[in-house]
C-alpha cells in the first residue's frame, strides 16, 4: 500500500499509475477491489464470475495504464467498467448458447437438405480452424489444448508453466476473437437454412 500520510488525490494516483508505479496499482486494488466485486456480484449473483470480472478489470487497468483516461471519479470509472464487463459477459453467454444451437441445427437437420447442411458445417469448421491459425502462437496453443485436447485450465497451466489465471485470460481472449470472426458466417448459414 502507498505509504503516505494523506490519501493521494485521484490525479496524482493516476499520474503514478501511468508511470508504472506498482504501489499506485496496489493502492487502487486495496481501496476498490471489494466495491468492484460487490457491484459485479449484485449484477450477476454468481460469486465466481463476479471475481473473474473483477480480476479482469484490475488486470485491464494495469495493462492499459499508459492510455488510461479517467474523467470524473475513480469510483464512477469502476462502476462503468463493471457494467461494461457484465454486458459483455451476458452477450458472450448468449453467443455461446446461440453457437451451440446453430451447430445442433446444422448437425440434426439431416432430412431435407442434408448434403447442403454438411457442406456448411464443414465450411464452418474450416473457418474455425482458419480463425485459430490467426491467433498469436501462445493463445493458439492454449485454446488448442483446451478445446481439441480437452485439457483443464490447471493441466494447461502446469504444462506451460503459467498461472491458471493467465490461461483463463488467454482462452477468454481467444474465444472472443474467434467469435468475432465467425459471427458473420453463422448468421449467413442460419439465414440460408431458414430460407
N, C-alpha and C positions, 0 to 999 in steps of 0.2 A: 504494500500500500504506500501511496505517496506520503512521505513524512514531512508535512508542513504544519505549521501552527494553524493556519487558516485553510478552509476548504478552497481548492483552486477554482477560479472562475471558469465558466464554460469555454470562453475564448482561449485562455491560457492552457486549459486542458487539451483542447483540440489542436492548438499550435504544437504542444509537446507530442501529442499522438502522431501528428503529420511528420514529425522528425524521427519517428520510430522509437519513442520513449516507452519502454516496457512498463515502467512504473505508472505512466498515464493510462495505459491499457488495463493494468491490474486495478487501478483505482476505479475506472469505468465499470469493470467486471464486478468488483466487490460491491459497488454502490447500486448498480442497476440490474444485476443478474436476477435477483428474486422478483423484482417488479415485472421484468420481461417474461419470466417463467409464469408468474401468476396471470398475467394478461393473456399469454398463449393458452394456458390451461382453461381459463374461463371461456375462451372461444372454441376450444377443441374437446374439452372434457376427457382428455387422454394424456396421462402424465408422461408416458414415454415419448409420444410425438411432440408434446409441448417442450420437453427437454431437448429433443433433437433440433426443433425450430429455434429455440433459444441459443443453443450452441452455434447453429448456422449463422445466426445474426451477429454474434460476437466475433466469429471467425471472419465473416464478411467485413465487419468494421476494421479489423486488423489488416486484412488483405487489401482493402481499398482505402487505407488511412490517408495516403497521399492525395487522393482525389475526393476525400470526404468533405461534403459541404452541408453543414447543418445550419439551416435557417430556423430561428426560434429556439426553443429549449431542447435539451438532450432528451428529456422525458417524452416530449412530443415526437421526436425523431424515432425513439424506440417503439412508441405506440404505433406509428406509421409502419415501421419495419415489421412488427408482429402482424399487423393487418395484411400487409402485402404477402408475407410468407404463408399465412393461413389461407388466403385466397388461392395462392399458387398450389398449396398442398391439396385443397379440395379440387382444383382444376386437374391436377396430376392424377388424383384418385379417380376422378370421373373419366379421364382419358384412358387410364389403365383398364378400368372396367369396360369402357367402350371398345378398346382394342380386343379384349377377351371375347366380348360379344361378337365383334366383327369376324374374328378368326373362327369362332364357333359356327357362325352363319356360313362362312365360306366352306368349312370342312363338312358341315352336316347337310347342306343343301345339295345332295347328290342326285336328286331325281331329275329335274328338268334340264339344267344346263351344267351337268357335272364336269364335262371337259373344260368348259369356259372357266368355271369356278376354280378348278385345279390349276389352270394356267395362271389365273390371277393370284392364287395363293403362292404358286411358285415364284411369280414376279415379286410378290411382297417379301418372300424370304430372301430373294436376291437383293432387293433394295435394303433390307435389314442388314445383310452381310456387307453391302457397299457402305452403308452408314457406319457400320462397325469399323471398317477399314479406314475411314476418315478421322477416327478419334485419335488423340495423342496416344503414343505407344503404351505408356503406363496405364492409362484409362482403358485402352483396348484389352490389355492383358487381364486386368481386374474384372471387367464386365464379361469377358470370355470365360474366366474361371468360375464366375458366379452363375452365369446363365447356361453355358454349354457343359461345363464340368460339374455344375450343381454343387459347388463348394460353399460352405458357410463363410460369413464375414470373418469369423475368428480363424478359420483354416487359411483363408487367403492372407489375412494379416500376418499369421505366423510364417507362412511360406515365403512371403515377400518382405518380411521383416519391417512391417508397417504397423501403425496403430489401427485398431478396429475403426476408430472414427474417421481416419484418413480413407480407409477402404469404403466406408459408408458414403463419405462425401464424393469419392470418385464414382461410385455406382450411381448415386443420385444425379451427378452432373452428366454422366454418360447417357443415362436413360432420358434425361431432358433433351440432350442434343439429338438422340435417335428419334424421340417422339416428334420433335420439330421437323425432322427430315421426312418422316413417314406420314405425318398428318394429312398432307395433300393426297397422297396415294390412297390412304384408307377412305377418305371422303369420295374420291373418284370411284373406287371399287364399289362402295356401298351404293352410290348413285347408279352405277351400271347394273348392279344386282336388282335394284328396285324399279328399273325402267322396263 
